[in-house]
Every structure is written in C-alpha cells, then in structure tokens.
Amino acid sequence: SRIRRGYAGYIADDARAGVNGLRQVASPVKGGYATLWGYEHIVMTTGRVSAGNFETWEGNTSASDGSQSNGGEVANKWRPLADADVFAAQTY
C-alpha cells in the first residue's frame, strides 16, 4: 500500500480502484477528499452538505476574487457538488 495524496489524479485513481487507503464514495464524508475541476485541485471534506454545496478545508487557494486552485492560503470553503470529479473516503 502506498500513500499518494499530492496529485489529484492519483487520489481519483486510487479511490476508484479501492487501493492505497482510499475508496470512492457517492457524497462527501468527514475526513475524506474530493478532487475538483478535471483533477486540478484537492480538498479535504468535512461531510457537511447544504443546498447543493459541500464544505471543505483546502490549501493553496485564495479569497473568492483570487485563484481558487493556486493561491496562497488555507481556507474553509463551500464548493458546488457539481465541481467534484470524485469523492474519496480513507479506509484506514
């Protein structure tokens, strides 16, 4: 088992295959991951969903008027469910 969390494509591939400590889930889970926008960005999920959005903690982002996938802060955000490529839960 390998831990591959630095590239969104690895997270999505591992979750879909159910390997390396991840499994794909239908909706965000507490302590899980999501990849966004064609595997451009990785977020941690809180498991909270409201009005078609899900809550995240994410790094390398910025305020709503700045870069959302290459900024300079860690932020608590709400993202549209439709932005997610895959939701993943940790299996260990």
Secondary structure, DSSP 8 states (H G I E B T S, - for coil): -----SSHHHHHHHHHHT-TTEEEESS--TTEEEEETTTTEEEEEEEEEETTEEEEEEEEE--TTS-SSS-SEEEEEEEEGGGEEEEEEE--
